[in-house]
């Protein structure tokens, strides 16, 4: 493969690795909160999609509707994941050269 004169493939690889490391660090430092059901289920999720915290209101448990609790927990986790993806898209877009963003 012929590259233009002055093109340093190794430098490009190093830059890509640095960018990947920076993105991984940002992901670990990013935390989002999601709440559903009027705040009866709350979730905290890190940018690498690790679930950090799950809170369920005691009032919700008193009702004993296990199926509703399961649905709300699922919805909260999905909302947190959506927020993480949205945040990461904006962060990655800011790191990419013009024209390569999302």
Beta strands, then each sheet from edge to edge (+ up, - down):
strand 1: 31-36
strand 2: 41-46
strand 3: 51-56
sheet 1: 1+ 2- 3+
end
